[in-house]
Amino acid sequence: MAAKRSNLTLDDRSRRLLKALVERFIHDAQPVGSRTLSRDSGLELSPATVRNVMSDLEEMGLVAAPHTSAGRVPTVKGYRLFIDTLLKVQPLSRVEVEQLRENLQTGEEFNPQSIISTASSLLSGITNMAGVVTLPRRDHSEIRHLEFVPLSEGRVLAILVFSDHEVQNRILHVEREYSPSELQQASNYLSSLFAGRGLMDVRQRLLGELSRTREDMNETMRAAVEMAGKVFSNSEEEDYVMAGQVNLMSFKELSDVDKLRQLFEAFTTKRDILHLLDQCVSADGVQIFIGEESGYKVLDECSVVTAPYEIDDHVVGVLGVIGPTRMAYDRVIPIVDVTARLLGAALNSRE
């Protein structure tokens, strides 16, 4: 379930007090005092005994005492131990699952981009945080047809048609003007060469066999290979759809103007977020990065909860929620998990 796992062990009393502290802090966003912990944990302990346990937990790096308060707050290590060993996830009700399913159902016309945008909006709306969904990788989707259309000012429109009926348009910047007949020849040549092959296979073929035989090709074929290189090295497929970024402004720990600016810049440039999400594609099930665990300073005050989604039994992307470390993990984890499964089902429902 987690990006990292805690190897710390606690006695039952310490576990119950840590659990009570994390749950109270998530709910109130305020340092938690000894009297509150004694009451919330259900243990008949004096405040002095609770303070002694808190001191032990602080020495272990599981809680911290803000200098402005006598109470304690959980650290990243504390959250990690809580999630790995103490958290009880709340399954979604049948009604909630059906509402998600209905919202992700396709209309008369299958539109993957619309479904993905809906999924990110649903994640954001339900959790009141930022929802993110990466666009499906096309490594396992077969190419049905490739066509080039001339545009003005040294540009060519490449139209990619996949076996799952999805169409992608990419604008290529070329070195010279091509006539419609040249582009048609290039389209025919590449379509015959690549039809029925997945993107990974196409890239390998381009790098290998085609690049080695460039000297044996005529000018039209060389032009076709060059344009194919531009099409299939295009990073457009490595992208994500995000919704609800402004929700993060409502959390006190993220409301600092400078922190928000850096966070929104990271969302806009996408590189770091994509790299983090990319790590989750090959991982199994729900992944949770708490604060500094992400490896990106801009996310030090955030947690990221992700789950992969599949098309035709292949993991093609991930979706998730980005919010403060003080998030209701018991609620967010099943929302992310179920939405990922339903998104895959919706994208597999194409005719």
FIGU-323904 format. One line per 3 residues: their letters; for each residue z, y, x of C-alpha. Coordinates in Angstrom, 2 decimals, padded with zeros to 5 digits. Last residue first. Example, Ala and Ser with C-alpha at 12.3 -4.5 7.8 and 13.67 -1.06 7.14 Angstrom:
BEGIN
sa = 007.14,-001.06,013.67 ~ 007.80,-004.50,012.30
***
This chain:
BEGIN
ers = -028.54,-000.69,-016.86 ~ -025.66,001.15,-015.31 ~ -022.18,-000.21,-016.07
nla = -021.37,-000.68,-012.39 ~ -020.62,003.05,-011.97 ~ -018.20,002.86,-014.92
agl = -016.50,-000.27,-013.54 ~ -016.09,001.35,-010.12 ~ -014.60,004.45,-011.75
lra = -012.26,002.25,-013.79 ~ -010.91,000.50,-010.70 ~ -010.43,003.78,-008.84
tvd = -008.77,005.35,-011.89 ~ -006.33,002.44,-012.09 ~ -005.19,002.78,-008.46
vip = -004.99,006.59,-008.48 ~ -002.97,006.69,-011.70 ~ -000.82,003.76,-010.51
ivr = 000.12,005.64,-007.29 ~ 000.65,009.05,-008.93 ~ 003.42,007.98,-011.31
dya = 005.86,006.24,-008.98 ~ 004.78,008.68,-006.26 ~ 006.09,011.69,-008.19
mrt = 005.19,014.26,-005.53 ~ 007.44,016.05,-003.05 ~ 005.07,015.49,-000.13
pgi = 002.98,018.16,-001.85 ~ -000.39,017.28,-003.34 ~ -003.68,015.57,-002.61
vgl = -004.82,012.88,-005.04 ~ -007.32,010.15,-004.40 ~ -010.72,008.60,-004.56
vgv = -012.50,006.32,-002.16 ~ -016.07,005.24,-001.56 ~ -018.63,002.43,-001.40
vhd = -016.47,-000.69,-001.36 ~ -018.90,-003.51,-002.13 ~ -018.43,-005.88,-005.08
die = -021.53,-004.52,-006.85 ~ -020.09,-000.99,-006.72 ~ -016.50,-000.62,-005.57
ypa = -013.74,001.99,-005.51 ~ -011.17,002.54,-002.77 ~ -007.67,003.95,-003.40
tvv = -006.05,007.12,-002.11 ~ -002.72,008.97,-002.06 ~ -002.54,012.02,000.21
sce = 000.77,013.76,000.85 ~ 001.04,017.39,001.82 ~ 003.25,019.67,003.94
dlv = 001.78,018.46,007.24 ~ -001.75,018.49,005.78 ~ -003.05,021.40,007.88
kyg = -001.56,019.68,010.90 ~ -003.96,016.75,010.60 ~ -002.77,013.33,011.78
see = -002.36,012.11,008.21 ~ 001.12,010.81,009.04 ~ 002.21,014.44,009.50
gif = 002.84,014.82,005.77 ~ 002.87,011.47,004.00 ~ -000.34,009.42,004.02
iqv = -000.47,006.79,001.29 ~ -003.14,004.09,000.97 ~ -003.76,002.08,-002.20
gda = -005.76,-001.10,-001.77 ~ -007.04,-002.66,001.45 ~ -008.39,-000.37,004.13
svc = -012.08,-000.15,005.06 ~ -012.76,002.93,002.95 ~ -009.34,004.45,003.69
qdl = -010.18,005.67,007.19 ~ -013.14,007.56,005.69 ~ -010.71,009.54,003.56
lhl = -009.07,010.94,006.70 ~ -012.41,011.75,008.31 ~ -013.64,013.34,005.09
idr = -010.55,015.55,004.89 ~ -010.98,016.63,008.51 ~ -014.69,017.49,008.12
ktt = -014.51,019.05,004.64 ~ -015.28,022.64,005.76 ~ -014.25,023.84,002.29
fae = -011.17,021.65,001.78 ~ -010.00,022.48,005.30 ~ -010.46,026.19,004.55
flq = -008.41,025.70,001.38 ~ -005.56,024.21,003.42 ~ -005.70,026.97,006.03
rlk = -005.63,029.67,003.35 ~ -002.83,027.92,001.48 ~ -000.69,027.69,004.59
dvd = -001.26,031.39,005.34 ~ -000.40,032.44,001.80 ~ 002.78,030.38,001.62
sle = 002.75,028.72,-001.82 ~ 002.66,025.14,-000.52 ~ 006.41,024.45,-000.55
kfs = 006.79,026.31,-003.84 ~ 004.20,024.24,-005.67 ~ 002.09,026.27,-008.12
mln = -000.55,027.09,-005.51 ~ -001.45,023.39,-005.32 ~ -002.96,023.56,-008.79
vqg = -005.64,025.87,-007.37 ~ -007.25,022.86,-005.67 ~ -007.80,021.26,-009.07
amv = -011.09,019.46,-008.49 ~ -012.80,017.95,-005.46 ~ -016.11,016.17,-005.08
yde = -016.77,014.51,-001.76 ~ -019.39,014.23,000.91 ~ -020.95,011.76,003.26
ees = -024.21,011.30,001.34 ~ -025.44,014.65,002.61 ~ -025.11,013.51,006.21
nsf = -028.89,013.31,006.74 ~ -029.76,010.76,009.42 ~ -031.84,008.88,006.89
vkg = -034.02,011.76,005.76 ~ -034.52,013.44,009.13 ~ -035.43,010.15,010.77
ame = -037.80,009.40,007.92 ~ -039.48,012.74,008.60 ~ -040.02,011.81,012.25
vaa = -041.26,008.34,011.29 ~ -043.76,009.78,008.81 ~ -045.01,012.30,011.38
rmt = -045.56,009.46,013.86 ~ -047.48,007.57,011.18 ~ -049.69,010.56,010.46
enm = -050.36,011.17,014.15 ~ -051.47,007.61,014.86 ~ -049.01,005.05,016.04
der = -049.05,002.94,019.22 ~ -046.99,005.43,021.25 ~ -044.28,005.42,018.54
trs = -043.79,001.66,018.91 ~ -040.27,001.62,020.36 ~ -038.95,004.19,017.92
leg = -040.20,002.13,014.98 ~ -038.67,-001.16,016.13 ~ -035.20,000.08,016.97
llr = -033.75,003.35,015.80 ~ -035.79,003.35,012.60 ~ -035.04,-000.30,011.92
qrv = -031.32,000.29,012.45 ~ -031.39,003.24,010.08 ~ -033.30,001.27,007.44
dml = -030.90,-001.68,007.64 ~ -027.94,000.65,007.14 ~ -029.72,002.35,004.26
grg = -030.39,-000.90,002.41 ~ -033.83,-002.51,002.31 ~ -035.88,-003.42,-000.78
afl = -038.59,-000.88,-000.03 ~ -038.39,000.27,003.61 ~ -041.80,-000.43,005.12
ssl = -043.91,-000.20,001.97 ~ -042.09,002.98,000.96 ~ -042.48,004.38,004.48
yns = -046.25,003.91,004.55 ~ -046.85,005.08,000.99 ~ -044.73,008.20,001.44
aqq = -046.36,009.03,004.79 ~ -049.81,008.65,003.26 ~ -048.78,010.89,000.36
les = -047.38,013.46,002.77 ~ -050.65,013.53,004.69 ~ -052.62,013.86,001.43
psy = -050.41,016.74,000.25 ~ -051.11,018.58,003.52 ~ -048.32,018.99,006.04
ere = -047.21,022.31,007.52 ~ -045.56,022.13,010.93 ~ -042.18,021.61,012.59
vhl = -040.40,020.29,009.52 ~ -037.22,021.36,007.69 ~ -036.31,018.63,005.21
irn = -034.89,019.20,001.73 ~ -033.15,016.16,000.27 ~ -033.32,014.87,-003.30
qve = -031.41,011.76,-004.37 ~ -032.32,009.57,-007.35 ~ -030.05,006.85,-008.70
hds = -031.82,004.05,-010.54 ~ -029.60,001.30,-009.07 ~ -032.51,000.19,-006.88
fvl = -032.57,003.58,-005.19 ~ -035.13,006.39,-005.48 ~ -035.21,008.88,-002.60
ial = -037.16,012.12,-003.05 ~ -037.83,014.09,000.13 ~ -038.72,017.76,-000.40
vrg = -040.58,019.24,002.54 ~ -039.97,022.60,004.17 ~ -041.95,024.62,006.67
esl = -041.94,027.86,004.68 ~ -043.10,026.55,001.28 ~ -042.57,023.12,-000.25
pvf = -044.61,019.93,000.08 ~ -043.39,016.84,-001.85 ~ -042.45,013.63,-000.05
elh = -041.76,010.31,-001.79 ~ -039.57,007.31,-001.06 ~ -039.29,004.30,-003.39
rie = -037.02,001.39,-004.22 ~ -034.36,001.75,-001.54 ~ -031.59,-000.82,-001.70
shd = -027.99,000.17,-002.10 ~ -025.54,-001.45,000.35 ~ -025.35,001.39,002.89
rrp = -025.55,003.96,000.12 ~ -022.08,005.37,000.41 ~ -020.81,006.58,-002.93
ltv = -019.68,010.20,-003.08 ~ -016.05,010.70,-002.10 ~ -013.63,011.49,-004.92
vga = -010.87,014.12,-004.74 ~ -008.23,015.26,-007.21 ~ -005.97,018.20,-006.38
mnt = -002.60,018.34,-008.16 ~ -001.56,018.63,-011.81 ~ -001.32,014.80,-011.90
igs = -003.27,014.14,-015.09 ~ -005.65,017.08,-014.80 ~ -006.40,016.63,-011.12
lls = -007.09,012.92,-011.37 ~ -009.19,013.50,-014.49 ~ -011.17,016.27,-012.78
sat = -011.93,014.03,-009.80 ~ -013.05,011.23,-012.14 ~ -015.22,013.57,-014.22
sii = -017.01,014.76,-011.08 ~ -017.65,011.12,-010.13 ~ -019.02,010.32,-013.60
sqp = -021.27,013.40,-013.52 ~ -022.67,012.44,-010.13 ~ -023.30,008.88,-011.34
nfe = -025.41,009.99,-014.33 ~ -026.50,007.19,-016.68 ~ -028.23,008.65,-019.72
egt = -027.02,007.57,-023.16 ~ -023.49,008.52,-022.25 ~ -021.43,006.95,-019.52
qln = -017.79,006.04,-019.95 ~ -015.36,007.77,-017.61 ~ -013.46,009.63,-020.32
erl = -013.25,006.46,-022.43 ~ -011.80,004.45,-019.55 ~ -009.17,007.08,-018.79
qev = -008.13,007.16,-022.45 ~ -008.04,003.35,-022.51 ~ -005.76,003.24,-019.47
evr = -003.40,005.80,-021.02 ~ -003.25,003.86,-024.31 ~ -002.52,000.60,-022.49
slp = 000.38,002.28,-020.72 ~ 000.18,003.08,-017.05 ~ 002.48,001.08,-014.80
qvk = 005.51,002.96,-013.45 ~ 005.98,002.12,-009.77 ~ 009.50,001.29,-008.61
llt = 010.05,002.81,-005.18 ~ 012.81,001.50,-002.92 ~ 011.18,-000.46,-000.09
dif = 007.89,001.06,001.08 ~ 007.96,004.31,-000.88 ~ 011.61,005.15,-000.08
lry = 011.23,004.16,003.57 ~ 008.19,006.42,003.89 ~ 009.85,009.29,002.02
gkv = 012.80,009.13,004.40 ~ 010.56,008.97,007.45 ~ 008.69,012.06,006.18
tpv = 012.08,013.75,005.74 ~ 014.15,013.77,002.55 ~ 016.26,016.85,001.68
rga = 019.99,017.37,002.08 ~ 022.55,019.71,000.55 ~ 024.86,022.21,002.25
sth = 022.11,024.80,002.16 ~ 020.54,027.58,004.22 ~ 020.39,025.51,007.42
paa = 018.29,022.88,005.68 ~ 020.00,019.50,006.11 ~ 017.59,016.68,006.92
vlg = 017.14,013.15,005.65 ~ 015.69,009.92,007.04 ~ 015.94,010.78,010.73
mee = 018.40,008.00,011.53 ~ 021.03,010.59,012.43 ~ 020.44,012.21,009.05
lds = 020.98,008.88,007.30 ~ 024.33,008.51,009.09 ~ 025.34,012.05,008.12
mvn = 024.30,011.32,004.53 ~ 026.56,008.28,004.52 ~ 029.49,010.42,005.70
rvt = 028.67,013.06,003.06 ~ 028.71,010.40,000.37 ~ 032.15,009.27,001.52
aps = 033.43,012.86,001.33 ~ 031.88,013.33,-002.12 ~ 033.99,010.35,-003.28
lel = 032.16,007.21,-004.23 ~ 031.93,005.37,-007.54 ~ 028.25,004.55,-007.20
gsd = 025.89,005.31,-010.09 ~ 023.46,006.89,-007.64 ~ 022.98,010.01,-009.76
rsl = 026.71,010.93,-009.94 ~ 027.56,010.45,-006.26 ~ 024.28,012.10,-005.30
trs = 025.00,015.16,-007.44 ~ 028.47,015.47,-005.92 ~ 027.09,015.14,-002.38
gvp = 024.50,017.90,-002.69 ~ 020.71,017.64,-003.03 ~ 018.46,020.28,-001.50
qad = 016.23,021.72,-004.25 ~ 012.72,020.75,-005.38 ~ 014.28,019.60,-008.69
hif = 012.41,016.39,-009.61 ~ 011.19,015.29,-006.20 ~ 014.60,016.24,-004.75
rev = 016.42,014.15,-007.37 ~ 014.22,011.11,-006.77 ~ 014.56,011.39,-002.99
lak = 018.34,011.79,-003.13 ~ 018.90,008.96,-005.60 ~ 016.81,006.59,-003.49
llr = 018.68,007.63,-000.34 ~ 022.01,007.03,-002.10 ~ 020.94,003.63,-003.35
rsr = 019.63,002.56,000.04 ~ 022.77,003.76,001.83 ~ 024.99,001.76,-000.51
ddl = 022.82,-001.36,-000.24 ~ 022.80,-001.43,003.56 ~ 019.78,000.01,005.31
tln = 016.81,-001.43,007.18 ~ 014.23,000.56,009.15 ~ 010.78,-000.89,009.82
srk = 008.93,001.71,007.77 ~ 005.29,001.07,006.99 ~ 002.24,003.15,007.76
aam = -000.84,003.99,005.71 ~ 000.86,002.47,002.72 ~ 000.00,000.00,000.00
***
